[in-house]
């Protein structure tokens, strides 16, 4: 039988929508349709990350979460804007990063449907396609320039403040205020006697959501005018990470700090990458266990399931023949608790096959390449370099977190704005480089003795 966690027809069996959430969702939908484009990201993110994903409307057996409904509204807004405007709706046009994101979502859906060959599978994957692809297209459209990037980061900071305060309250009162709305437990969860606060996102998701954002808030702090909200956002992150009591969250937080710490080595990252790769190869050769067994040693809270995460990777590699073509239906038969796919790379591989995994990895490859190229284009402009580096550090933290959790629904919506910001930042860096290059040529041409400077050597006077 299929794994219980993806059984078709599962999930909510009836509508669960708190009246307050219903009003909130309707207001957000109206704002998305009517606000100027640069402001629409605010109601979207506030609603997506502060409403439990369990809030759902059932229509003929179909699940419409609040997240999914707002994405559909966002797609309507984008279609309306495209019809009214003859210009480009995306800064820099549809780039290489956009293409691999679209290819990943489509490949994942197609492979999954081909593997199951059931109408229920098609319907289930269609909903996920709306969340992933629809969410990306909407957010990409709503972040058109640097001003929108700054606004997005400020909104995320406010969300972290709210989540952090609520999760601290959860530790003190043993009541999750978001659970009162429904869609998530109102009571606290424990592991080895430790309270694991959840907020509106769930314990690990909440910690990861906050942990990966540290570099962006640090950048916001360095801008000077936004120090208050940036500092409050960092405080909210610390509360989220440490009240959820999760090694993955702490690892995401540590990855953010580590990424920022490599700033002085930004011109030598090729050497760093090769050094890291060779170190892993050397460890694999000398260790009694495979190098990925190091995952089992990750326990930052004293109650982590590092062994399970190691076994996920190990079983995935050993059962390569089961999933490489069209994924695997019965991966839960691989061993104890193998249905719990708390590793994004394993999750993508097992459900989407080798091609889907390769395309998913290409998303990060393209994103890091875009950041590296953009940084070189603006080299010497420390402000722009620093911003690009902070984006890269956040992306690096997402990669680390992916080894401890699968990215679905709300957490995937935490990665999407980062990818959209990278596309915009790379485009603006290219524009800056072109302007600087043009100015240099004009200044050179206007300089005394510049005439004949571009003539061949034999013709120069």
N, C-alpha and C positions, 0 to 999 in steps of 0.2 A: 504493500500500500504506500501511497505517497506520504512524505513527511508531514506530520501534523501541523507544523507551523505555516505551511503553504497550501493546506487542503482547500480545494475550490469549494466555494459556498460557505466557507468559514467566516470568522469575524463577527461583526455585529449582526444581529438578526432583526433589529428594529431601530427606528430612528432614535438617536440620543442627541438632543439639542436643547441646551439650557436656554430659557427665554432671554437671559442677559447676553448669551453668546449669539443668539439669533439676531437681536438688535444690533449688536456689535458688528456682526458679519454684514448686515444690510447697510449700515453706515459706511463700513469699509468699501463695500462694492460701489456705492454711490460716489465715494471720494475717488476711487480708482478710475471711474468713468468720467468724472468732471474736473478733477484737479489738473493744473498744468503738469505736463509730463515730468518735470524735474522734481515735483513734490509727491508723485504717486507712490514712490518706493516706501515712503513713511507708513501709510496705513497698511500696506501689504505686509511689510516685515513685522510690524507690531502685532498684527492679527495672526500671522503664521506661527510666530514663536511664543505667543502668550496664550493661545487657545490650545488646549490638549487635542492631540490628533485623533483621540477617540470620539470627539464630537462629530457625528456623522448623520446625514440624511439618507434614508433608504428609499429608492425609487425603483419599484419593480425588481427588487433583488440586487440592484446596483448600489454601490457604496459611493456617496459623495461627501467626502470630508470637507471641513471648512477650508482647508488648504486647497483641495482640488477645485472647489467652487470658485475661490478667488483667483486661481490660475486661469480658469475658463473666462472669468470676467476680464482678467488682464489681457488674454488673447483677443477678446472682443475690442478692448481699448486699442490694442496694437493694430488690429485690422482697420479700425476707424481712422486712426492716425495715418496709416499708410495710404488710405484712399484719399484723404484730404491733402496730404503732402506729396509733392512730386520728388522731393529730395530723398537722400538716403536715410533710412530709419536706424541704421547702425553706424556708429563712428568707425571709419576705416573700411566699411563694407563687411561682407561675410568672409572672415579670415580663416586661416588654417586651424586655429583652436576651435572656432565655431564648428567647422566641418567634422572634426574628430568627435566632438561632443554629440553632434547629431548622429554620426555613424555608430557611436557606442550605444546610444539609446535604441536605435533601430535594429542593430545587430542583436542586442539583448532580447528585444521583443520577438524578432523573427525566429531566432534559435529556440526560444522557449516554446513558442507556439508549435513549431515543427516537431519538437520533442514530445509534447503532450498530445497534439492533434485532437483537441477537444474545444468545443465552443466556450466552455467555462474558462479554459486557459486563455483563450483569445480575449475574453471580456476582462479577466483579471489583469492581464498584461496591458491591455488598452488603458486601464485606469492608471497603472504605473507609468505608462508612456506619457500620459497627460501630466503627471507629477514631475517627471524628470525632464522630458523634452519641452513640454509646455512651460514648466517653471523656468528653464534656462532661457527660452526665447523671450519670455516676459521680462525677466530681470535684466537680460542683456539690452532690451529695448529701453528699460527705465533708468539705466545708468549710462547716459550719453557723453558725459564729460567729467572733468576733474571736480567741478563743483558738486555734481551728483555723487561722486565717490566720497567726498568729505561728508556730505549729508547722510549717506548710507552708513558710514562708520559711526557717526554721531547717534543715529537711530539704534545701531547695534549696541553702543555703549549704554544708552538708556535702558534697553532691554536687559542687559547684564546687571544693571543696578537693581531693577525690579526683581529679576530672578534671584539675585544674590540675597536680597532682603527677605524674600519669601522662603528661600531655602534655609536661612538662618532661623527664621521663625519656625520652620518645620522641625529643626533640631530642638528648639526650646519647647514648643507647644505639642510636638508630636502630631501635628495636623498639617496636611498639605492643602493650602487654601485653594489651589487650582483643582483639587479633587472635589471640592464642593460643587464645582460646575459640572462634574462628571467627565468621563473619558479617561481618567487616571485615578489611581487609588487615593483616597482621602487620608488613609492611615500611612504611617511611615513603614519603610522596609528595613530589615536588619541583615547583617552578615557578621557572623562571629561576635555578636554583641554590639556591633557598631551600627549606628543609624546611617542610612544611606538616603540623603535627601533627594527628591525627584524634581521639584518645581513642576513646570508644565511639560517638560521634555522627557522625563525619565532620568534615573540617576546617572548612568554613564553618558547618555546623550547630552544632558545638561552640562556636565563637567567638560566634555569634549568641545561642545559649542563655545563655552567660555575660554577654555585653555588655548585654542588655536587663534584667538583674536588679540592676544597680548601685543604682538608686533604692530598691529594697526592702531591700537590705542596709544602705544608708545610714540608712533609717528604723529598722531593727533596731538599729543602732549608737546612735541617739539615744534609744532606750528605756532605755539604761543597763545593765540586767541581762544583756543578750545581746551585749555589746560584743566579747567574745572570738570568738564564732562569726561575728559580722558582719564583723569585721576579717579573719578567716581566709577568709571567703567572698569578700570584695573582692580579697584577694591571689590567690585561686584564679581569679577572673574575669580579672584582669590577665594571669595566666599563660596562660589559655585563649585570650584575644583575640590576644595577640601571638605565641604559638607557632603558631597556625594560619595566620598570614600571609595574611590575607584583608581586603580593603577593606570588604566588607559587615560583617564582624565589628567592625572599627574604627568603622564608621559607626553600628552599633547601640550600641556603647560611647559614642561621642560624642553620639548622640541622647539617651542616658540623662543624661549630664552637662548637655547643653543644656536638657533638660526641667527638671531641678532648678534650673538657673540662672534660669529664668523665675519662680521662686517670688515674688520681690518684685513682679512684675507680675501676680499672680494675679487681681487685681480689674480688670485692663485687657486681658484676653485677647481680648475681642471686637475691640478696636482692633488688637491684634497680628495676629489672623487676617486681618482685612480688609487690613491693611498688607501681609502676605505675599502674599495673593491678587492685590492690585493690582500688586505688584512683578512677579509672574510674568506678568501680562497685559502690563505695560509692556515687559518683556524680550522677550516673544513678538513684540511689534510692532516692536521696533528690531533684533532679532537677524536675521542672514541665514538662520540655521537655526531650526527650531521650538524652543520653550523647553525641550522635553524632551531636546534634544541636549546640555543641560548634564550629563546623566547620563554621557555619553561622557567627560567631563573628570574624573570621579571615579576617582582612582588613588592610593590611600593607601599602597600597598606597592611601587609601581614595576613591578608585574607583573599588574595587574588587567585584567579584560575589560570595562571600562566601555563600549567601543564596541558590544560584543555586547548589553549590556543596553539601550543606547539603541536599537539596531536592533529589539529585541523590542517595545519600546513603539511605535516608528515603524511597523513592519509591522502590528502589531495595529490601530493607528488606520487605516492605509491599507487594510486588508482587513476593515473593519467589516462590509461586506455578507456576508462569508463566515461570520461567527460569531455575529452579533447574535441570531439566533432560537434555534438549537439547537446552538451551538458549531460547531467545525470539525474534521473528521477529519484532513485532510492539511495542517496548518499547517507541517509540515516542508518543504513545497514552496515556502514563502515566501522562502527564501533559505538561505545557508550556516549550519549549526548551529542552525536555528530550532527543532529538536526540543528543544533545551536551554532549557526554560522557567524560567529563574532569575529570575523576577519573579512574586510571588504574585498580583498583580492581573491581569497578563496571563494567567497560568495559569488563574485562575478564569474569566476572560472567554472564553478560547478553548475551554475544555472545557465551560463551563456556560451561555454566552450572556449577553445583556445583563441579563435579569432576575436571574440568579444573581449577576452582578457587582454589581448595585444592592443586592441583599440583603446581600452580603458587606460592602460599604462601610457599609451601615446598621448592621452589628455595631459598627463603630468609632464611628459617629455616636451610637448609643444609649449605648455605654459612656462616651464622653466627656461626653455630656449627663447621664448618671447621676452622674458624678463632679462635674460643675459644679453640679448641683442640690444634691447632698449637701453640697458645700463651703459653699454659701450657707446651708444649713439649720443648719450648726454654726459659722457665722462667729463669731469671737471665741474659740472653743475651738481654740487653735493646735495642740494635739496631734493632734486629729482632722483639722483642715485639712491639716496637714503629711502625715499618713498618706495622705489622699485624693490630695494632690498627687503623692506618690511613686508611687502606683498609676497616676495619669495619665501620669507621666513614663515609666514602664515601658511603658505602652500606646503612647505616642508613639514610643519606641525600636523597638517591634514594627512600627509603620507604616513607619518608615525602612528597617528591615531587609527589609521585604516587597518593596522595589524591587530587591533584590539576590539573592533566593533564594525558592524556592517552599516553602510550609509543608506538609510531609507527615509522617505517622507521628509520630516522636519530637518534631520541632520544633513540630508542631501541639499536642502535649501540653504544650509549654512555654507556649503562648498560653492554653490552656484554663484553667489555674489562675488566671491574671490576671483573666480574665473572671468566673470564679466569685467571686474575692475582691472584685471591684467590686460585684457584686450584693449580697453580704453587707454590705460597708461602706456602701453606699447605704441598705440597709434599716436598719442600726443607726444611721446618721445621722438617718434619718427618725424612728426611735424616740426618739432623744435630743432632737430638736427638739420632739416631742410632749410629752415629759416636762417639758422646760424651759417650754414654753408653758403646761402645766397648773399648774406650780408658780407661774409668774408670775400667773396668774389667781387662784390661791388666796391668794397674798400680797397682791394688790391688793384682793381682797374682804375680807380680814381687816384691812386698814389702816384707821386712824381716818378717818371721813368717806367711806368707800367706799360706804356704803349710798346707793342712788340714783344711783351713778355710771353704771350702764348704762341708766337711764331716759331717754326722749326729753328734749330740752332744755326743752320746755315743762312737763314734769312733775317735773323734778329739783327737790329742795328744798335 
